[in-house]
Amino acid sequence: MLKLLVIAVVVTVATLGTWLATGAHPYTKYQDVVREEVSPDEDDPFAEAGFYDGETVTQTVKKDVFYFGLLPTPQGLFDKHAVSVVSFVVPVWLIVAGIALVRWHARRRSARGPGAATT
């Protein structure tokens, strides 16, 4: 039983370490929408007409990133956003708790003896 607890703790610590290493975001993401400064194209008619103030323009772009979140954000059953701290840690601890419960019940039953009446 101690081996299972050690494995569960190691999985939990490794998962939380990965969460912290990827930015400690609340939800799992594979893309991020950011605003960044870019210089306008020379062929841009708005730049030629003087619509922009200065040399750069603020533009909203999507960037491919990976944030391992605390909670999943799936939109379907087999979605890549289902990967999260919760989706790794909870099943491991449920397995450990289930095995502990089965072992506890077996010990309790064997301690009563084979001829003991059940209540």
Summary of the structure (lengths in Angstrom):
residues: 119
radius of gyration: 26.8
end to end distance: 28.0
largest distance: 96.1
contacts: 253
relative contact order: 0.19
helix: 47%
strand: 19%
